[in-house]
């Protein structure tokens, strides 16, 4: 189904000069050079996952997409519902298609790269057992439920686009509410909250003595000074690699995620800028490399997928979740874990329980301690193993919240926030373009508890 078509913009090159007519006039040069490829990659990928993984309507998916930049309004978009694919292009340039596959979601297709299609996936069964083992049980606190509903109503009257707000206290879901097409069963994109899950997956390998996090990952491409980078350095975002986390066309993050069949191969080419362990640089490239560490430790794409399902996904009780791979078959450990609010809360409960959930140990208690301990970099210490920390620097990130707070955080102001001293987890999922009143809203909930 073709939804949008632009016919009035002409762009081209004459005698080495770019000429344009229409909305492209006035854009920075990097947008003109890299914009069409990035736009079509972002458009096809995000629209495919929003529709065929999360289940959003095409209209809602498009509204979310154009929040990132107005030029997405000018995409040509074709949905192929029979094949669960989306094809997009910007003014007919750099057309890209993303296709959904069962249980591993969407990825941009690249000619000759068919590895992802060879993966044998598992259809995991749902459970009616009480949360966190399943999705059954009724433990809602009526007073707190009214507060949470009022917060979401207020958020969305202000245009904050809160989709889910869920509170866990003493191991029970005590309040949850949903809006803007979301539901308890909808897998929602957490963006960089996937990094925190990726760290847990590596912690599980360590628990089973399949990896030594204090050793270098052994990438063949790092035959120079990068061979000294340890996996712990990478978990702390202190590998020292030169990677740009800006999200403009031409920057590393957008090029890696939306124009390359193998995100890991792109990240492997980044050169060293700082001594390992000395400087914090937040990097989705690093998180992608951690996913490669996981696959390399296990041997093959299929073994890595099976191991994740059997050792992490099923024991944690995930019900409505999809971890997407890129075209090369490596988990997009920086960005693309889709999960319901209840599933995201399971990640928080695992950490709150010091590595245990559903009577099963996923990671060691010592790993959780290390994962939530400030790093030793010179510039930003309040970050553990892909988990943000409230304390660790001279000032807390959230002065109005407990000092022992730690959290997973994703683009669009999304959080799995853990409050160990209060035995509480708050999950907030949404699509906020600007800031979100974390201290005000979460503070209200904590005071009521």
C-alpha positions as a printed NumPy array, in Angstrom:
array([[  0.   ,   0.   ,   0.   ],
       [  1.579,   3.286,  -1.106],
       [  0.915,   5.982,   1.484],
       [  3.065,   8.933,   0.493],
       [  4.477,  10.19 ,  -2.804],
       [  6.599,  13.255,  -3.505],
       [  6.719,  14.466,  -7.084],
       [  7.739,  18.099,  -6.87 ],
       [ 11.409,  17.942,  -5.802],
       [ 14.277,  17.625,  -8.242],
       [ 17.883,  17.087,  -7.185],
       [ 20.951,  16.365,  -9.242],
       [ 24.562,  17.088, -10.005],
       [ 25.712,  19.312, -12.882],
       [ 29.414,  19.97 , -13.497],
       [ 30.234,  18.803,  -9.954],
       [ 27.674,  21.112,  -8.332],
       [ 24.578,  20.047,  -6.42 ],
       [ 21.367,  21.775,  -7.387],
       [ 18.02 ,  21.341,  -5.63 ],
       [ 14.476,  22.46 ,  -5.803],
       [ 12.056,  22.221,  -2.893],
       [ 12.511,  21.366,   0.804],
       [ 16.184,  20.316,   0.523],
       [ 17.231,  23.939,   0.028],
       [ 19.073,  25.205,   3.1  ],
       [ 19.995,  21.828,   4.566],
       [ 23.611,  21.276,   5.718],
       [ 25.905,  19.617,   3.201],
       [ 26.097,  16.35 ,   5.16 ],
       [ 22.302,  16.035,   4.876],
       [ 22.53 ,  16.445,   1.111],
       [ 25.316,  13.89 ,   0.721],
       [ 24.264,  11.25 ,   3.245],
       [ 20.642,  12.171,   3.922],
       [ 18.85 ,  10.053,   1.292],
       [ 20.592,   6.799,   2.282],
       [ 20.123,   7.408,   5.998],
       [ 16.518,   8.538,   5.582],
       [ 15.535,   5.49 ,   3.563],
       [ 17.355,   3.197,   5.996],
       [ 15.723,   4.741,   9.055],
       [ 12.347,   4.938,   7.376],
       [ 12.175,   1.347,   6.164],
       [ 13.6  ,  -0.124,   9.379],
       [ 11.573,   1.829,  11.935],
       [  8.306,   1.636,  10.009],
       [  8.746,  -2.1  ,   9.458],
       [  9.344,  -2.78 ,  13.16 ],
       [  6.663,  -0.391,  14.352],
       [  4.048,  -2.079,  12.198],
       [  5.094,  -5.744,  12.05 ],
       [  6.812,  -6.132,  15.455],
       [  5.049,  -3.687,  17.766],
       [  1.75 ,  -3.647,  15.905],
       [  1.285,   0.117,  15.682],
       [ -0.972,   1.439,  12.983],
       [  0.787,   2.803,   9.907],
       [ -0.443,   6.266,  10.792],
       [  1.009,   6.161,  14.329],
       [  4.281,   4.71 ,  13.05 ],
       [  4.614,   7.57 ,  10.581],
       [  3.815,  10.207,  13.211],
       [  6.58 ,   8.78 ,  15.38 ],
       [  9.058,   8.71 ,  12.515],
       [  8.629,  12.357,  11.525],
       [  9.364,  13.45 ,  15.091],
       [ 13.024,  12.828,  14.277],
       [ 13.169,  15.252,  11.339],
       [ 10.722,  16.975,   9.054],
       [ 12.328,  15.551,   5.922],
       [ 10.841,  12.134,   6.772],
       [  7.535,  13.702,   5.738],
       [  8.871,  13.535,   2.186],
       [  9.569,   9.811,   2.076],
       [  7.936,   7.612,  -0.5  ],
       [  6.653,   4.618,   1.489],
       [  5.409,   1.269,   0.201],
       [  4.049,  -1.372,   2.582],
       [  3.989,  -4.978,   1.399],
       [  1.775,  -6.616,   3.997],
       [  1.949, -10.024,   2.327],
       [  5.737, -10.173,   2.738],
       [  5.841,  -7.955,   5.836],
       [  8.247,  -5.5  ,   4.292],
       [  8.499,  -1.734,   3.924],
       [ 10.288,   0.074,   1.091],
       [ 11.15 ,   3.763,   1.377],
       [ 13.143,   6.382,  -0.481],
       [ 13.727,  10.112,  -0.215],
       [ 12.795,  11.715,  -3.53 ],
       [ 13.4  ,   8.373,  -5.237],
       [ 17.057,   8.268,  -4.146],
       [ 18.69 ,   5.354,  -2.28 ],
       [ 15.619,   3.15 ,  -2.011],
       [ 15.804,   0.61 ,   0.826],
       [ 13.587,  -2.257,   1.961],
       [ 13.3  ,  -3.711,   5.472],
       [ 11.683,  -7.101,   5.991],
       [ 10.228,  -8.719,   9.105],
       [ 11.147, -12.324,   9.885],
       [  9.445, -14.463,  12.55 ],
       [ 10.77 , -13.896,  16.096],
       [ 13.735, -11.698,  15.057],
       [ 11.845,  -8.727,  13.661],
       [ 13.029,  -6.346,  10.957],
       [ 16.303,  -5.431,   9.333],
       [ 17.244,  -3.543,   6.196],
       [ 17.817,  -5.929,   3.285],
       [ 21.104,  -5.818,   1.361],
       [ 21.771,  -7.591,  -1.967],
       [ 23.648, -10.839,  -1.457],
       [ 23.392, -10.746,   2.348],
       [ 20.962, -13.511,   3.28 ],
       [ 22.475, -14.793,   6.527],
       [ 19.627, -13.589,   8.708],
       [ 17.133, -15.617,   6.704],
       [ 19.053, -18.801,   7.502],
       [ 18.487, -18.44 ,  11.262],
       [ 16.141, -21.042,  12.739],
       [ 14.099, -19.193,  15.348],
       [ 11.979, -20.412,  18.235],
       [  8.309, -19.742,  18.896],
       [  8.357, -19.179,  22.655],
       [  5.211, -20.043,  24.601],
       [  3.307, -17.637,  26.839],
       [  2.636, -18.251,  30.52 ],
       [ -0.352, -17.333,  32.675],
       [  1.707, -17.695,  35.869],
       [  1.962, -14.583,  38.059],
       [  4.518, -11.96 ,  37.057],
       [  7.518, -12.149,  36.702],
       [  7.293, -15.782,  35.586],
       [  4.307, -15.037,  33.367],
       [  1.715, -12.357,  32.759],
       [ -0.965, -13.554,  35.16 ],
       [ -2.044, -12.341,  38.584],
       [ -3.693,  -9.186,  39.851],
       [ -1.625,  -7.227,  42.357],
       [ -2.708,  -3.682,  41.457],
       [ -2.841,  -1.078,  44.218],
       [ -5.943,   1.012,  43.431],
       [ -4.641,   4.25 ,  44.911],
       [ -1.303,   4.012,  43.143],
       [ -3.051,   2.983,  39.933],
       [ -5.068,   6.204,  39.951],
       [ -1.886,   8.219,  40.442],
       [ -0.139,   6.499,  37.54 ],
       [ -3.155,   7.003,  35.271],
       [ -3.236,  10.691,  36.21 ],
       [  0.47 ,  11.054,  35.427],
       [  0.036,   9.537,  31.962],
       [ -3.023,  11.703,  31.278],
       [ -1.064,  14.788,  32.309],
       [  1.948,  13.718,  30.237],
       [ -0.067,  13.302,  27.084],
       [ -2.056,  16.486,  27.556],
       [  1.382,  18.141,  27.449],
       [  2.428,  16.266,  24.317],
       [  4.958,  13.98 ,  26.037],
       [  3.659,  10.828,  24.323],
       [  3.872,   8.419,  27.241],
       [  2.857,   4.952,  26.026],
       [  3.377,   2.851,  29.161],
       [  4.03 ,   3.552,  32.823],
       [  4.473,   0.571,  35.142],
       [  5.483,   0.261,  38.788],
       [  6.852,  -2.82 ,  40.551],
       [  7.146,  -2.878,  44.341],
       [  8.268,  -5.819,  46.478],
       [  8.277,  -8.069,  43.418],
       [  4.702,  -7.295,  42.33 ],
       [  3.245,  -5.08 ,  39.618],
       [  1.3  ,  -2.546,  41.66 ],
       [  0.323,  -0.104,  38.89 ],
       [  0.409,   0.01 ,  35.087],
       [ -1.331,   2.025,  32.422],
       [ -1.075,   2.408,  28.644],
       [ -1.977,   4.965,  25.985],
       [ -1.555,   5.828,  22.289],
       [ -2.198,   2.305,  20.956],
       [  0.138,   0.595,  23.454],
       [ -1.031,  -2.369,  25.537],
       [  0.406,  -4.833,  28.093],
       [  1.212,  -7.227,  25.233],
       [  2.819,  -4.758,  22.821],
       [  6.599,  -5.056,  22.291],
       [  7.902,  -1.49 ,  22.489],
       [ 11.221,  -0.209,  21.19 ],
       [ 13.495,   0.691,  24.098],
       [ 16.351,   1.986,  21.94 ],
       [ 19.494,   2.116,  24.119],
       [ 17.896,   0.203,  26.964],
       [ 18.954,  -2.787,  24.844],
       [ 22.525,  -2.001,  25.932],
       [ 21.673,  -2.924,  29.514],
       [ 20.228,  -6.254,  28.386],
       [ 23.319,  -6.89 ,  26.254],
       [ 25.459,  -6.448,  29.359],
       [ 23.315,  -9.008,  31.202],
       [ 23.77 , -11.472,  28.334],
       [ 27.552, -11.168,  28.675],
       [ 27.221, -11.438,  32.449],
       [ 25.44 , -14.734,  31.889],
       [ 28.339, -16.001,  29.776],
       [ 30.717, -15.039,  32.572],
       [ 28.541, -16.821,  35.138],
       [ 28.843, -19.999,  33.066],
       [ 32.625, -19.541,  32.662],
       [ 32.326, -19.077,  28.908],
       [ 34.052, -15.686,  28.848],
       [ 36.529, -13.627,  30.877],
       [ 35.314, -10.059,  30.839],
       [ 38.691,  -8.764,  32.03 ],
       [ 40.422, -10.001,  28.883],
       [ 40.456,  -8.394,  25.418],
       [ 37.799,  -9.711,  23.036],
       [ 40.448, -10.911,  20.576],
       [ 39.108,  -9.249,  17.434],
       [ 41.502,  -9.994,  14.56 ],
       [ 40.992,  -6.461,  13.243],
       [ 42.532,  -5.072,  16.433],
       [ 46.126,  -6.112,  15.87 ],
       [ 47.39 ,  -2.686,  16.986],
       [ 47.039,  -0.846,  20.303],
       [ 43.339,  -1.706,  20.363],
       [ 44.351,  -5.254,  21.318],
       [ 44.672,  -3.951,  24.901],
       [ 40.972,  -3.034,  25.122],
       [ 39.19 ,  -5.4  ,  27.513],
       [ 35.53 ,  -6.348,  27.458],
       [ 35.13 ,  -4.537,  30.799],
       [ 36.488,  -1.376,  29.134],
       [ 33.778,  -1.793,  26.518],
       [ 31.047,  -2.411,  29.102],
       [ 32.1  ,   0.832,  30.815],
       [ 32.081,   2.739,  27.486],
       [ 35.765,   3.341,  28.143],
       [ 37.321,   1.493,  25.193],
       [ 38.833,   4.734,  23.869],
       [ 37.573,   4.271,  20.315],
       [ 36.775,   7.303,  18.188],
       [ 33.03 ,   6.935,  17.609],
       [ 30.513,   9.736,  17.093],
       [ 27.147,   9.168,  18.799],
       [ 25.547,  12.124,  17.034],
       [ 22.521,  11.149,  14.961],
       [ 22.962,  13.35 ,  11.919],
       [ 23.492,  11.96 ,   8.401],
       [ 27.161,  11.119,   7.97 ],
       [ 27.814,  10.494,  11.682],
       [ 28.922,   7.062,  12.882],
       [ 25.735,   6.027,  14.667],
       [ 23.418,   6.631,  11.721],
       [ 25.851,   5.211,   9.158],
       [ 26.354,   2.059,  11.242],
       [ 22.699,   1.377,  12.034],
       [ 21.034,   2.396,   8.789],
       [ 23.46 ,   2.027,   5.892],
       [ 25.606,  -1.037,   6.696],
       [ 24.71 ,  -4.74 ,   6.472],
       [ 27.076,  -5.504,   9.377],
       [ 27.054,  -2.928,  12.149],
       [ 29.869,  -4.771,  13.927],
       [ 32.164,  -4.618,  10.895],
       [ 31.604,  -0.866,  10.748],
       [ 32.414,  -0.406,  14.449],
       [ 35.505,  -2.625,  14.214],
       [ 37.12 ,  -0.103,  11.866],
       [ 37.043,   2.752,  14.387],
       [ 40.493,   3.815,  15.577],
       [ 41.735,   4.427,  19.11 ],
       [ 41.614,   7.957,  20.467],
       [ 42.184,   7.417,  24.212],
       [ 43.97 ,   4.913,  26.398],
       [ 41.612,   2.047,  27.298],
       [ 39.844,   2.639,  30.595],
       [ 40.743,   6.336,  30.823],
       [ 37.923,   8.191,  29.049],
       [ 34.145,   7.67 ,  28.906],
       [ 32.64 ,   7.976,  25.431],
       [ 29.049,   6.811,  25.044],
       [ 28.981,   4.695,  21.899],
       [ 26.413,   2.502,  20.197],
       [ 29.304,   1.11 ,  18.211],
       [ 30.757,  -0.296,  21.407],
       [ 27.436,  -1.92 ,  22.305],
       [ 27.289,  -3.531,  18.856],
       [ 30.782,  -4.909,  19.42 ],
       [ 29.611,  -6.422,  22.707],
       [ 26.999,  -8.329,  20.699],
       [ 29.824,  -9.596,  18.481],
       [ 31.745, -10.636,  21.608],
       [ 28.689, -12.696,  22.564],
       [ 28.455, -14.375,  19.176],
       [ 32.206, -14.985,  18.917],
       [ 32.278, -16.589,  22.377],
       [ 29.63 , -19.089,  21.324],
       [ 30.843, -19.712,  17.79 ],
       [ 27.997, -19.163,  15.329],
       [ 24.938, -17.029,  14.784],
       [ 22.619, -19.993,  15.369],
       [ 24.325, -21.094,  18.595],
       [ 24.329, -17.509,  19.892],
       [ 20.612, -17.133,  19.173],
       [ 19.727, -20.493,  20.751],
       [ 21.853, -19.735,  23.798],
       [ 20.163, -16.374,  24.338],
       [ 16.709, -17.934,  24.162],
       [ 17.526, -20.862,  26.433],
       [ 19.762, -19.145,  29.003],
       [ 18.303, -15.621,  29.207],
       [ 14.994, -15.141,  27.381],
       [ 13.095, -18.143,  28.778],
       [ 14.503, -18.092,  32.338],
       [ 13.673, -14.395,  32.658],
       [ 10.103, -15.081,  31.618],
       [  9.982, -12.715,  28.644],
       [  6.52 , -12.952,  27.076],
       [  6.236, -10.309,  24.378],
       [  9.785,  -9.508,  23.296],
       [ 11.922,  -9.581,  20.154],
       [ 15.682,  -9.015,  19.919],
       [ 16.408,  -7.966,  16.346],
       [ 19.576,  -8.74 ,  14.429],
       [ 21.122,  -6.766,  11.599],
       [ 21.43 ,  -8.243,   8.115],
       [ 24.571, -10.13 ,   9.182],
       [ 22.724, -11.98 ,  11.929],
       [ 24.319, -10.263,  14.956],
       [ 21.985,  -8.889,  17.645],
       [ 21.712,  -5.102,  17.43 ],
       [ 22.834,  -4.871,  21.045],
       [ 22.844,  -1.093,  21.017],
       [ 19.256,  -0.47 ,  20.087],
       [ 16.764,  -3.06 ,  18.908],
       [ 15.237,  -4.993,  21.772],
       [ 11.447,  -4.666,  21.579],
       [  9.607,  -5.672,  24.744],
       [  6.4  ,  -5.029,  26.645],
       [  6.543,  -2.847,  29.746],
       [  6.155,  -6.004,  31.833],
       [  9.121,  -7.567,  30.048],
       [ 11.267,  -4.476,  30.503],
       [ 10.345,  -4.606,  34.192],
       [ 11.711,  -8.162,  34.344],
       [ 15.121,  -6.775,  33.419],
       [ 14.888,  -4.395,  36.362],
       [ 13.716,  -7.167,  38.703],
       [ 16.705,  -9.312,  37.754],
       [ 19.043,  -6.51 ,  38.799],
       [ 17.042,  -5.752,  41.952],
       [ 17.274,  -9.43 ,  42.905],
       [ 21.074,  -9.34 ,  42.451],
       [ 21.042, -11.641,  39.459],
       [ 18.133, -13.948,  40.304],
       [ 14.674, -14.142,  38.757],
       [ 12.02 , -16.849,  38.686],
       [ 14.19 , -18.928,  41.061],
       [ 16.978, -19.022,  38.479],
       [ 20.337, -17.284,  38.563],
       [ 21.146, -15.444,  35.329],
       [ 24.238, -13.526,  36.473],
       [ 26.322, -13.655,  39.627],
       [ 25.652, -11.353,  42.562],
       [ 29.189, -10.034,  42.176],
       [ 28.509,  -9.207,  38.515],
       [ 25.507,  -7.078,  39.538],
       [ 27.69 ,  -5.288,  42.097],
       [ 30.328,  -4.551,  39.462],
       [ 27.708,  -3.602,  36.87 ],
       [ 26.319,  -0.927,  39.201],
       [ 29.67 ,   0.408,  40.452],
       [ 31.071,   3.695,  39.061],
       [ 33.833,   3.34 ,  36.477],
       [ 37.362,   4.746,  36.773],
       [ 37.374,   7.169,  33.839],
       [ 38.503,  10.752,  34.223],
       [ 35.417,  12.445,  32.813],
       [ 32.218,  10.537,  33.701],
       [ 32.15 ,   7.882,  36.405],
       [ 28.393,   7.439,  36.97 ],
       [ 28.098,   4.558,  34.53 ],
       [ 28.587,   0.859,  35.186],
       [ 28.271,  -2.054,  32.774],
       [ 25.878,  -0.413,  30.294],
       [ 23.776,   0.783,  33.25 ],
       [ 23.503,   4.475,  34.194],
       [ 24.104,   5.328,  37.857],
       [ 22.567,   8.159,  39.84 ],
       [ 25.713,   8.518,  41.932],
       [ 29.408,   8.354,  41.151],
       [ 30.17 ,  11.852,  39.909],
       [ 30.356,  15.027,  41.992],
       [ 26.641,  15.635,  41.471],
       [ 23.876,  13.07 ,  41.226],
       [ 22.043,  12.802,  37.933],
       [ 18.698,  13.081,  39.756],
       [ 19.074,  14.938,  43.039],
       [ 15.472,  14.212,  44.016],
       [ 15.817,  10.432,  43.674],
       [ 17.641,   7.957,  45.951],
       [ 21.417,   7.904,  45.646],
       [ 21.468,   4.149,  44.952],
       [ 19.221,   4.487,  41.878],
       [ 20.482,   2.955,  38.647],
       [ 18.748,   2.571,  35.315],
       [ 18.601,   1.571,  31.689],
       [ 17.911,   4.563,  29.469],
       [ 16.788,   4.836,  25.863],
       [ 16.097,   7.514,  23.296],
       [ 12.705,   9.236,  23.62 ],
       [ 13.132,   9.499,  27.419],
       [ 12.551,   5.829,  28.2  ],
       [ 13.643,   4.212,  31.442],
       [ 13.847,   1.03 ,  33.427],
       [ 14.729,   2.675,  36.73 ],
       [ 15.691,   0.565,  39.742],
       [ 15.489,   1.839,  43.327],
       [ 17.169,  -0.843,  45.496],
       [ 16.599,   0.91 ,  48.833],
       [ 12.858,   1.089,  48.074],
       [ 12.546,  -2.373,  46.465],
       [ 10.928,  -0.646,  43.496],
       [ 11.172,  -0.473,  39.699],
       [  9.558,   2.113,  37.435],
       [  9.289,   1.53 ,  33.685],
       [  8.428,   4.466,  31.448],
       [  8.086,   3.909,  27.697],
       [  7.143,   6.605,  25.235],
       [  8.149,   8.87 ,  22.385],
       [  9.161,  12.184,  23.946],
       [ 11.102,  14.514,  21.676],
       [ 12.449,  16.726,  24.461],
       [ 12.928,  16.3  ,  28.185],
       [ 10.743,  14.323,  30.58 ],
       [  9.956,  15.277,  34.226],
       [ 11.593,  12.201,  35.742],
       [ 12.128,  13.57 ,  39.238],
       [  8.659,  15.088,  39.425],
       [  6.728,  12.067,  38.142],
       [  8.822,   9.265,  39.591],
       [  9.147,  11.21 ,  42.837],
       [  5.353,  11.303,  43.183],
       [  5.198,   7.542,  42.763],
       [  7.984,   6.866,  45.26 ],
       [  6.435,   9.152,  47.873],
       [  3.088,   7.403,  47.497],
       [  4.785,   4.037,  47.986]])
